[in-house]
Structure formats: C-alpha cells, structure tokens
C-alpha cells in the first residue's frame, strides 16, 4: 500500500451497494472479482483487500511459532521447506 492520504466519498444505492472509487481500488490493489473485508471498530470502518487482510492475520497468528520448534532464521525455515519438498518427490 501507499502512504498517500486522501478522502473520497461514494453514494450508497438503494440495496446498500457502494462503488469503490478507482483511486481507492488502486491503493488497495483491488481488481474486478476480488473480495474486500470491512473491519468495524467502534464507529470507524476500514475497507481492506481480503487476501492481504487474511495473510496479515495469518502472519500474526504464526508469529513466534518457528522459534518454538527450533528455527532461528528465515533461511532455516526455507531450508526445511526445500528438504521437505524433496522428500515428497
């Protein structure tokens, strides 16, 4: 995402539908067919790209798990993945 800050608005249609403005879609990396997630905190709503949001949540949940099983670097994790794939072949 970008550090660009701006304000944009959109009209809510009769069925509750809103068109996400193009510049907002661009910043969020949203294309036709993509999904968005609405994160509601109090009276604030944040719209995020669902794929990116899911990945960020997963990364948060997995934080520290590699160290718990003895991996101390990303290189060690990558090496384990590579060797595991070789064993499967």
N, C-alpha and C positions, 0 to 999 in steps of 0.2 A: 504494500500500500504506500501511498504518498503522504508527505507531511502537509500537503496543501489543505488549507481550511477554507470552506465556503459554505454558504447557506443556499438551499434550493427548496422549493415547495412544489406540491402537486395536489391536484384536486381529487377528492375521494368521490368515486362514482356511486350510483345507487346500490350496487351489490357489494360495496366496500372495497372495490378494486382501485388500485393506485398504479399509475405508470411511473416506474423509477426513472428519473431523468437520466439522459445519456451520460452526462459528466459524472454522475454518481455511479452508474454501472461501470464506467471506465475505471474509476478509482478502486471499486470493489472487485474488479476482474470478473464481472458477471456478463455472461453471454446468453443468447436465446436458449431456453431449455434448462438453464442452471437453476438451482434452488437457492433461496435465501432463508436465513433464520432471523427471527425477530427476538431480540433479547430485551425483556422488560425489567427495569429496575426502578421501582417507585413510579414516578410519572415520566420517566425517560425511556424511550425505545431506541435501540440501536439495531440497524439492519446490517447483517454481515453475510458474506458468501458462505453458504452452508458447508461446503467442502473444506474451506480454510478453517472455519469455526470448529468442525469436528476434529480436524487434525490438531489444532491447538489444544482442545480439551484432552485428546488422547495423549499428547505430549506431556501435558500437566499431570495426568494420572500416572504416567510411566516414569516421571521424574524420580531419579534415585534408585530405580529398580535394578539397573545394570550393576551398580555398585554393590547392591545386596547379594548378588550372585558372583561377585568377584571380578567384574570387568572394571577397569580403571580408566579406560580411554575409548574414544570412538573407534580408533584403529583396532582395538581388541574386539569390539563388537563386530566390526566389519569383517575381521579375520574369522571369527566364529561363524558368521553367516556364510561366508565363502566356503569354509570347510564343510559346513552342514549341507550346502547345496551339492558339493562334490560327492558326499556320501550318498545322497539321494539318487544320483545319476547312475 
